[in-house]
Amino acid sequence: MSIKKQLIKYGAPGTGKTYTAIRDAREQFNAWKETYGANSKYTFESNSELVQFHPSYSYEDFIEGLYPELDQNGHTHNKLQNGKFKDFCIKAGKWETDIYNLNKDLEWDTLTIADLEAVTDTEFQYREHWRYIFALEDKTLKVADVVPPFLFITDEINRTDLACVFGELIYCLEYRGAKKGQIRTKYSHFNDAETGMVKVNNYDYSFFIPNNVFVIGTMCISKSDNGNIDIESRRRFDWEELKPDYEVLKNELEARNPQWAKLAEDLSLLNDAIASEPILGDDCCFGHAYLMNLPYDNDMSVDEVRKMVWNSKLKPILQAYLHGREDREELIQRFMAAFSPRIVNIR
């Protein structure tokens, strides 16, 4: 993620996209904390946020928008309110904003602590968010490396119209920072010192995505959820495909009941049958999460668990995928035989 600062984890339902997004974000933050930030106040919780997209999610929710507000006299007027991502960027961009406001023509990518010490005074260096940085012994370290990472997770990124929600962010994702990537937003002329990021003239504020912000999206690619991500949005992201992990599933089931471990192989056989069916394919396979954390007693037999899983978790999804097809029942029977070859009749 240090190579490309925005990544989308995609795959069939239940492949652990959200789980691994949070895990990877935490590992990245912990690596920074151990290397540079042991004496800082920042935690993973303070430097991360998760937002789940949905069809009604908007630019105003994500960046900024005008919302009605009552004044003391009970009159309604519109007031600018920042969305979650903009507030997140303001919090993450304190370091870059300070350097931009120095007006010293400093380059973020190459600026060292020693360089910054040479052009700043004690008041600047003792600002709370700078204090731990200037306390580091190695003054040759780059400021870009020692500022903390801020990790923003957009869960179900394809459940909204991404181009509408991101707006001008499509540009900012590619051109980062206060110097190279600042833009005027849709409501920039309504911004003030509280809602804006960097002031560019006497009355206007610009927005930018800081270099220390990492965006991790998750995207389901099932038959019924292809999403609204255009090519220009797609090329701003790196992509990582997640597939069902049968070894993880086998270990989890075996810990519950050794007999249950057979279900991992059963799921693999079912997915092979689904993948080979032209009208479904890999996108409609079941991820390992479907069979993890099963709410059944550990002493249930594997046949009982298999029957419960098929009837309550797998069959209904397949019926939805195959809705309207004349051969639906025939295909369901074929998939049932693939999942439960040890049982003649699972119903």
C-alpha positions in Angstrom: 0.0 0.0 0.0 3.0 2.3 0.3 3.3 2.0 -3.5 -0.3 2.9 -4.3 -2.3 4.6 -1.6 -5.7 3.4 -2.7 -6.6 -0.3 -3.0 -9.8 -2.3 -3.6 -10.2 -5.8 -2.3 -12.7 -7.6 -4.5 -14.2 -11.1 -4.7 -17.2 -13.3 -4.2 -19.4 -12.8 -1.1 -17.9 -14.2 2.1 -14.2 -14.1 1.1 -13.1 -11.9 4.0 -12.8 -8.6 2.2 -13.8 -6.4 5.1 -12.0 -8.6 7.7 -8.7 -8.4 5.8 -9.1 -4.7 5.0 -9.3 -3.9 8.7 -6.5 -6.4 9.5 -4.2 -5.0 6.9 -4.9 -1.4 7.9 -4.2 -2.2 11.5 -0.9 -4.0 10.6 0.2 -1.0 8.5 -0.5 1.4 11.4 1.2 -0.8 13.9 4.3 -1.0 11.7 4.5 2.8 11.6 3.8 3.0 15.4 6.6 0.6 16.2 9.1 2.3 13.8 8.4 6.0 14.3 5.5 6.7 16.6 6.2 4.9 19.9 6.1 8.3 21.7 3.1 9.7 19.9 -0.4 9.7 21.1 -1.9 8.2 18.0 -3.7 4.9 17.9 -5.2 2.8 15.2 -8.6 3.8 16.5 -7.8 7.6 16.3 -6.4 7.2 12.8 -8.9 5.0 11.1 -12.5 5.1 9.9 -14.9 2.7 8.3 -17.8 3.9 6.1 -20.2 1.5 4.5 -21.6 2.7 1.2 -25.2 2.2 0.1 -27.4 3.3 -2.8 -28.4 6.6 -1.2 -24.9 7.6 -0.1 -24.0 11.0 -1.6 -21.3 13.5 -2.3 -22.8 15.6 0.5 -22.4 12.7 3.0 -18.8 12.0 1.9 -17.3 15.5 1.1 -19.5 18.4 2.0 -23.0 19.8 1.6 -25.5 22.4 2.6 -27.9 21.3 5.3 -30.8 23.3 6.9 -30.2 24.6 10.4 -32.4 26.6 12.8 -31.0 29.8 14.3 -31.9 31.3 17.7 -35.0 32.9 16.3 -36.3 29.7 14.8 -35.5 30.7 11.3 -34.1 28.1 8.8 -30.9 28.7 6.9 -28.5 26.5 5.1 -25.1 25.8 6.6 -22.1 24.0 5.1 -21.3 20.7 6.9 -18.3 18.5 6.1 -18.8 14.9 5.2 -16.9 12.1 6.8 -14.0 11.9 4.4 -13.4 15.6 4.3 -13.3 15.7 8.1 -10.9 12.7 8.0 -8.6 14.5 5.6 -8.6 17.7 7.7 -7.5 15.6 10.7 -4.8 13.7 8.6 -3.6 16.8 6.8 -2.4 18.9 9.8 1.2 18.4 9.0 1.0 19.2 5.3 -1.2 22.2 5.9 1.3 23.6 8.4 4.1 23.1 5.9 2.1 24.7 3.0 1.3 27.7 5.2 5.0 28.3 5.9 5.2 29.5 2.3 8.8 28.2 2.0 8.5 26.3 -1.2 9.3 23.0 0.6 8.9 19.6 -1.2 6.9 17.1 0.9 8.4 14.0 -0.7 12.1 15.0 0.1 11.7 17.2 3.2 13.7 15.9 6.2 13.3 16.8 9.9 16.6 18.7 9.7 15.3 20.7 6.7 12.2 21.6 8.7 14.2 22.6 11.8 16.2 25.0 9.7 13.1 27.0 8.7 10.8 26.8 11.7 10.8 28.3 15.2 10.3 26.7 18.6 6.6 27.6 18.6 6.1 25.6 15.4 8.1 22.6 16.6 6.2 22.4 19.9 2.8 22.2 18.4 1.3 19.0 19.8 1.2 17.1 16.5 4.8 18.0 15.7 6.4 17.4 19.1 7.1 13.7 18.8 8.6 14.2 15.3 11.1 16.8 16.4 12.0 14.6 19.4 13.2 11.8 17.0 17.0 11.5 17.2 17.6 10.8 13.5 17.1 14.2 11.8 17.7 12.7 8.3 14.4 11.0 8.4 11.8 12.2 5.9 8.8 14.0 7.3 6.6 12.0 4.9 7.7 8.8 6.6 7.3 9.8 10.2 3.9 11.4 10.1 1.2 8.8 11.1 -0.8 7.0 8.4 -4.6 7.6 8.4 -6.6 4.7 7.0 -10.0 5.1 5.6 -12.0 1.9 4.7 -14.9 2.2 2.3 -16.9 -1.0 2.7 -19.1 -2.1 -0.2 -17.6 0.6 -2.4 -19.7 -0.6 -5.4 -23.1 -0.2 -3.8 -23.2 3.5 -4.7 -22.5 5.5 -7.8 -18.8 6.1 -7.0 -18.3 8.9 -9.5 -21.1 10.9 -7.9 -19.9 10.3 -4.4 -16.3 11.1 -5.1 -16.8 14.1 -7.4 -13.5 16.0 -7.6 -11.8 13.3 -5.5 -11.0 11.4 -8.7 -8.4 14.1 -9.4 -7.2 14.3 -5.8 -6.6 10.5 -5.5 -4.1 10.8 -8.3 -2.5 14.1 -7.4 -2.0 14.1 -3.6 -1.0 16.9 -1.2 -1.6 20.5 -0.5 0.8 21.7 -3.1 0.1 19.4 -6.1 -3.4 18.2 -5.4 -5.5 21.1 -4.1 -8.8 21.8 -5.8 -11.9 23.9 -5.3 -14.8 21.8 -4.4 -18.5 22.1 -5.3 -19.1 24.3 -2.2 -15.7 25.8 -1.8 -17.0 29.4 -1.6 -19.1 28.4 1.5 -16.0 27.2 3.4 -14.4 29.1 6.3 -11.5 28.5 8.7 -13.5 25.7 10.5 -14.6 23.7 7.5 -11.8 24.5 5.0 -8.3 23.1 4.5 -5.9 25.6 2.9 -6.8 29.2 2.2 -5.8 30.2 -1.3 -7.0 33.8 -1.3 -8.9 36.2 0.9 -12.2 34.4 0.7 -11.7 30.9 -0.8 -10.5 27.5 0.6 -9.2 24.5 -1.3 -9.4 20.8 -0.5 -6.7 18.2 -0.9 -6.2 14.5 0.1 -3.1 14.3 2.3 -0.2 12.0 1.3 -0.6 10.0 4.6 -4.2 9.0 3.8 -4.7 5.4 2.6 -8.1 4.4 1.1 -9.0 0.7 1.2 -12.3 -0.3 -0.5 -14.1 -3.6 -0.5 -16.2 -4.8 -3.5 -18.4 -7.7 -3.9 -18.6 -9.1 -7.4 -21.5 -11.5 -7.1 -23.9 -11.9 -10.0 -26.5 -9.5 -8.5 -24.1 -6.8 -7.4 -21.7 -5.6 -10.1 -21.7 -2.0 -8.9 -21.2 1.4 -10.5 -17.5 2.0 -10.9 -16.5 3.7 -14.1 -13.1 3.2 -15.8 -11.7 6.5 -14.6 -12.5 5.6 -11.0 -11.1 2.1 -11.4 -7.7 3.2 -12.7 -7.1 5.2 -9.5 -7.1 2.0 -7.5 -4.9 -1.1 -7.3 -7.0 -4.3 -7.1 -6.5 -7.4 -5.0 -8.7 -10.4 -5.6 -9.7 -12.5 -2.6 -10.8 -16.1 -3.1 -12.4 -18.7 -0.7 -9.7 -19.9 1.8 -10.5 -23.5 2.5 -7.5 -24.0 4.7 -8.7 -21.2 7.1 -12.2 -22.7 7.0 -10.9 -26.2 7.7 -8.9 -25.1 10.7 -11.8 -23.1 12.2 -14.2 -26.0 11.8 -11.7 -28.6 13.1 -11.3 -26.6 16.2 -15.0 -26.8 16.8 -15.5 -30.5 15.9 -12.9 -32.6 14.0 -15.7 -34.1 11.9 -16.9 -30.7 10.7 -13.6 -30.2 8.8 -15.1 -32.2 6.0 -17.4 -29.2 5.2 -14.4 -27.3 3.9 -14.0 -29.9 1.2 -17.7 -29.9 0.6 -17.7 -26.2 0.0 -14.8 -26.5 -2.4 -16.7 -29.1 -4.5 -19.8 -26.9 -4.5 -17.8 -23.9 -5.7 -16.2 -26.0 -8.5 -19.7 -26.9 -9.7 -20.9 -23.3 -9.5 -17.7 -22.0 -11.3 -18.2 -24.5 -14.1 -21.8 -23.3 -14.7 -21.7 -20.7 -17.5 -24.6 -18.6 -16.1 -23.0 -18.3 -12.7 -19.2 -18.7 -12.7 -16.5 -17.7 -10.2 -18.3 -14.5 -9.1 -21.1 -16.6 -7.6 -19.0 -18.9 -5.5 -19.4 -19.0 -1.7 -16.6 -17.6 0.4 -15.3 -19.4 3.5 -17.0 -16.9 5.8 -20.4 -18.6 5.0 -19.3 -21.6 7.1 -17.4 -19.8 9.8 -18.7 -19.0 13.3 -21.6 -21.4 12.8 -24.3 -20.9 15.5 -24.6 -24.6 16.1 -23.7 -26.8 19.1 -20.3 -28.3 18.8 -21.6 -31.8 19.4 -23.9 -31.8 16.3 -22.9 -34.4 13.7 -21.4 -33.2 10.5 -24.4 -34.4 8.5 -26.7 -32.3 10.7 -24.6 -29.3 10.2 -24.3 -29.8 6.5 -28.1 -30.0 6.2 -28.5 -26.8 8.3 -25.9 -24.9 6.3 -27.4 -26.0 3.0 -31.0 -25.1 3.8 -30.3 -21.8 5.7 -27.2 -20.3 4.0 -26.4 -21.8 0.6 -29.7 -22.9 -1.1 -31.5 -19.5 -0.7 -28.6 -17.6 -2.3 -28.5 -20.0 -5.3 -32.3 -19.7 -5.7 -31.9 -15.9 -5.9 -29.1 -16.2 -8.4 -31.2 -18.5 -10.6 -34.5 -16.7 -10.2 -36.7 -16.9 -13.3 -34.8 -19.7 -14.9 -36.9 -22.7 -16.0 -34.0 -25.1 -15.1 -33.6 -23.6 -11.6 -34.6 -26.7 -9.7 -32.5 -29.0 -11.9 -29.4 -26.8 -11.2 -30.2 -26.6 -7.5 -30.3 -30.4 -7.3 -27.0 -30.6 -9.1 -25.4 -28.1 -6.7 -26.9 -29.9 -3.7 -25.3 -33.2 -5.0 -21.9 -31.4 -5.3 -22.1 -30.1 -1.7 -23.4 -33.2 -0.1 -22.3 -36.3 -2.0 -22.4 -38.3 1.3 -26.1 -37.7 1.7 -28.8 -39.1 -0.6 -31.5 -36.6 0.4 -30.5 -33.5 2.3 -34.0 -32.0 2.4 
